[in-house]
Amino acid sequence: MAVAEVLGPAEWLGAEVRNSDGWRISLDERHQREILDAVRTEQGVAGFQLPTLELILRNVREQLVNGRGFVLLQGVPVGEMSERQCEAAALGLAGHVGRILPQGPGGAPLMHVRDVGADPARTATRSYQHSGRLGYHSDPGDAVALLCVRPAKSGGLSSIVSSVAVHNEIVRTHPDLAEVLYQPWWHDRRTGDGPDSFYAKPLCTPRPGGGVSIAYGPDYLRSALRGACVPPFTPAQVQVMDLLDRLTGDPRFTLTMDLRAGDMQLLNNHVILHSRTEYADYPEPERRRHLLRLWLEDLGMEGVVDA
């Protein structure tokens, strides 16, 4: 197939946006009071009223869908809320951006991202259960939101890249390998050892309007090799993964965020890959790194023309 570059604002380089404030949105005291009032009424996502913040969150959705594909919302008043209220705030804010997508076998609306001492080498371990480094990947759903309740003692930096920019670089420099992105790859759901845990789909899928959706998770591609029905990587697939690792680690492409308490990062999974550095935590449980993760869908993605 003939693979072409994808144009639009979702193609950006870290060096171009690093010193820009266009992707940061700071909440003022009025917005913070609105959040506190909403969580204290305990009306749930449907009743989470944000009269002044609603317009800001509509802009967040617009930036995710038709802009660069990422936003950092700063100033959520997590220090004035209990853990349960932080959950309500995360759900309420995210619910104004998209529809909450259930996570995991139990269908939880959000996940607590904490180090529980899980072994990253085990295929049953999820990325939110340990403190090790995470390679660049995308999550399920249209978007992922992370609300930082507490940062780590050190490390745990979040880095993102435009997967559209990476895609275009491969198209320009390795057009033969770009075609491999659109061929089926085996993935691992990590739901067990049976055949239902393994499925095949391309890394890149064309979208209406000339865009492309890019879904990548090297850990889940590699663990899929344990499946009896899964063949080994082809030489071309090995080359593609090596190239993706090189490009996502290139400072030209990366933008790093040191998430602080009250920061809420929102990413469009179709056009952004994200990673995390290894972190060291405090010994006291009440001071340890704690993020709330939400998956979103129904952001009006059919309007996307750039990716």
C-alpha positions in Angstrom: 0.0 0.0 0.0 1.1 3.6 -0.5 1.6 5.2 2.9 1.6 9.0 3.0 2.4 11.6 5.6 -0.4 13.0 7.8 -0.6 16.7 8.1 -2.2 18.9 10.8 -1.6 20.3 14.3 -1.3 16.8 15.8 2.2 16.7 14.2 4.5 18.5 16.5 8.0 18.3 17.9 9.0 18.6 21.5 11.5 21.2 20.7 8.7 23.3 19.1 6.2 23.2 22.0 8.5 22.9 25.1 8.5 26.6 25.9 5.0 27.2 24.8 2.1 27.8 27.2 -0.6 26.9 24.7 -1.0 23.4 26.1 -1.2 24.5 29.8 -4.4 25.7 31.4 -4.3 27.1 34.9 -7.4 27.1 37.1 -8.0 30.2 39.2 -9.7 30.4 42.7 -13.1 30.6 41.2 -12.6 27.4 39.2 -11.2 25.6 42.3 -14.1 26.7 44.4 -16.5 25.4 41.8 -14.8 22.0 41.9 -14.9 21.9 45.7 -18.6 22.8 45.7 -19.3 20.1 43.1 -17.6 17.3 44.9 -19.2 18.2 48.2 -22.7 17.9 46.8 -21.9 14.3 45.8 -24.2 14.3 42.7 -22.1 11.9 40.7 -20.7 12.5 37.2 -24.1 13.3 35.6 -24.8 16.0 38.3 -21.2 17.5 38.4 -22.1 21.1 37.6 -19.3 23.4 36.5 -20.8 26.6 35.2 -17.6 28.5 34.5 -15.3 25.5 34.0 -17.6 23.9 31.3 -16.3 26.3 28.6 -12.7 25.5 29.6 -13.3 21.8 29.4 -15.0 22.2 26.1 -11.8 23.9 24.9 -9.8 20.9 26.3 -11.9 18.5 24.2 -11.3 20.7 21.2 -7.5 20.7 21.7 -7.6 16.9 22.2 -9.6 16.3 19.0 -8.5 19.0 16.6 -5.4 20.4 18.2 -2.1 19.0 19.3 -3.8 16.2 21.1 -2.7 16.9 24.7 -3.5 19.4 27.5 -2.2 19.9 31.0 -4.9 21.3 33.4 -3.2 22.8 36.5 -4.6 23.7 39.8 -7.2 21.0 40.7 -7.4 21.5 44.5 -6.5 18.0 45.5 -4.9 19.2 48.8 -8.3 20.4 50.0 -10.1 17.1 49.2 -10.3 13.6 50.6 -9.3 10.6 48.4 -12.9 10.0 47.7 -13.5 13.6 46.7 -10.4 13.5 44.5 -12.0 10.5 42.7 -15.2 12.5 42.3 -13.3 15.5 41.0 -11.4 13.4 38.5 -14.6 11.7 37.3 -16.5 14.9 37.1 -13.9 16.9 35.2 -13.2 14.0 32.8 -16.9 13.5 32.3 -17.2 16.9 30.8 -14.5 16.0 28.2 -15.8 12.5 27.1 -17.6 9.5 28.3 -15.9 7.5 31.0 -14.7 4.1 29.7 -14.7 1.2 32.2 -11.3 -0.3 33.0 -10.2 -3.8 33.9 -12.2 -7.0 34.4 -14.3 -5.3 37.0 -15.2 -2.3 34.9 -13.9 0.3 37.3 -14.5 3.9 36.2 -11.0 4.8 37.3 -7.7 3.2 38.5 -5.4 4.2 41.3 -1.9 4.4 39.9 0.3 3.4 42.8 3.3 1.1 43.4 2.0 -2.0 45.0 5.3 -3.9 44.7 4.2 -5.9 41.6 6.9 -7.5 39.5 7.1 -5.7 36.1 8.5 -8.8 34.5 5.3 -10.8 35.1 2.8 -10.8 32.3 -0.1 -10.4 34.8 1.3 -7.2 36.1 -0.2 -3.9 34.9 1.8 -0.7 34.4 0.1 1.2 37.2 1.1 -1.4 39.8 4.9 -0.8 39.9 7.5 2.0 39.9 9.6 0.9 37.0 10.1 2.7 33.7 7.3 2.5 31.1 8.1 2.4 27.4 6.2 4.7 25.0 2.7 3.4 24.5 -1.0 4.4 24.0 -3.9 3.3 26.2 -7.3 1.9 25.1 -10.1 4.4 24.3 -10.0 7.8 22.7 -8.2 9.5 25.5 -6.5 9.0 28.8 -6.6 11.4 31.8 -4.2 11.3 34.8 -4.9 13.4 37.9 -1.8 13.7 40.1 -2.8 13.5 43.8 0.8 13.2 45.0 4.1 13.0 43.1 6.9 10.6 43.9 9.9 11.5 46.0 11.9 11.5 42.8 11.4 10.4 39.2 8.1 9.4 37.7 8.3 12.0 34.9 5.8 11.8 32.2 7.1 12.1 28.6 4.9 12.3 25.5 5.5 12.3 21.7 3.4 13.0 18.7 2.8 9.6 17.2 1.9 11.5 14.0 5.3 13.1 13.9 6.9 9.7 14.5 4.8 8.2 11.8 5.7 10.9 9.3 9.4 10.5 10.1 9.2 6.8 9.3 7.3 7.5 6.1 10.0 10.0 5.0 13.0 8.0 6.0 11.9 4.3 5.9 8.9 4.0 3.5 9.3 0.3 3.3 9.0 0.0 7.1 6.1 2.4 7.2 4.0 -0.1 5.3 4.6 -2.7 8.1 2.9 -0.3 10.5 -0.4 -1.0 8.6 -0.1 -4.7 8.7 -1.5 -7.0 11.4 0.5 -7.4 14.6 -0.3 -9.7 17.5 -1.2 -8.1 20.8 -1.7 -9.6 24.3 -4.7 -8.7 26.5 -2.9 -10.4 29.4 -6.2 -12.0 30.5 -4.8 -15.5 30.7 -3.0 -18.1 28.6 -5.9 -19.1 26.4 -6.4 -18.0 22.8 -8.8 -15.2 23.8 -5.9 -13.3 25.3 -4.3 -12.8 21.9 -5.6 -10.8 18.9 -4.1 -9.2 15.8 -4.5 -5.7 14.5 -2.3 -3.1 12.8 -0.4 -0.5 14.7 -1.7 2.2 12.3 -5.3 2.4 11.1 -6.5 5.0 8.5 -9.2 7.3 9.8 -11.9 9.2 8.0 -10.7 12.5 6.6 -7.2 11.3 5.8 -6.0 10.9 9.4 -4.4 7.9 11.1 -4.9 6.3 14.5 -1.7 4.9 16.1 -1.9 2.3 18.8 1.4 1.0 20.2 2.5 -0.9 23.3 5.8 -2.8 23.0 5.4 -4.7 26.2 2.1 -6.1 25.1 3.5 -7.0 21.6 6.4 -8.8 23.2 4.4 -10.7 25.7 2.0 -11.8 22.9 4.9 -14.1 21.8 3.9 -16.4 24.7 0.7 -17.4 22.9 0.7 -20.8 21.2 -1.0 -19.2 18.1 1.4 -16.3 17.8 4.3 -16.5 15.4 7.7 -14.8 16.2 8.3 -11.3 15.0 9.4 -10.9 11.4 12.7 -9.2 10.7 10.8 -6.2 9.4 8.7 -6.0 12.6 11.9 -6.1 14.7 13.3 -3.2 12.6 10.1 -1.3 13.1 10.1 -1.7 16.9 13.8 -0.7 17.0 13.0 2.4 15.0 10.0 3.3 17.1 12.2 3.0 20.3 14.9 5.2 18.7 12.5 7.9 17.6 10.4 8.1 20.7 13.6 8.4 22.7 14.9 11.2 20.5 14.8 14.6 22.3 13.6 16.2 19.1 10.2 14.5 19.5 9.8 14.3 23.3 8.0 16.6 25.7 8.5 15.8 29.4 6.2 16.9 32.2 6.9 16.7 35.9 3.4 16.3 37.2 2.7 18.0 40.5 -0.2 17.7 42.9 -3.3 19.1 41.2 -2.1 18.6 37.6 -4.4 16.7 35.3 -2.9 15.5 32.0 -5.2 14.6 29.2 -3.9 12.8 26.0 -5.6 11.8 22.7 -4.5 8.1 22.4 -4.9 8.2 18.6 -2.1 10.8 18.1 0.0 10.7 21.4 2.3 8.1 22.8 3.3 8.5 26.5 5.9 7.0 28.9 7.0 7.3 32.5 10.5 7.3 34.0 11.3 5.0 37.0 10.5 6.6 40.4 11.5 6.3 44.0 8.9 6.8 46.7 8.6 7.9 50.2 8.5 5.2 52.9 5.3 6.6 54.5 2.2 5.3 52.7 0.4 8.6 53.0 3.2 10.4 51.0 3.6 7.9 48.2 3.0 8.7 44.6 -0.7 8.5 43.7 -2.4 9.3 40.4 -5.9 8.6 39.2 -6.3 7.3 35.7 -9.4 7.5 33.6 -10.1 6.3 30.0 -12.4 8.3 27.8 -14.3 7.8 24.6 -16.9 9.6 22.5 -15.0 12.8 22.2 -16.4 13.5 18.8 -13.4 11.8 17.1 -15.2 11.6 13.8 -14.4 15.3 13.4 -10.7 14.7 13.5 -9.0 15.4 10.2 -5.3 15.4 11.3 -5.2 12.1 13.1 
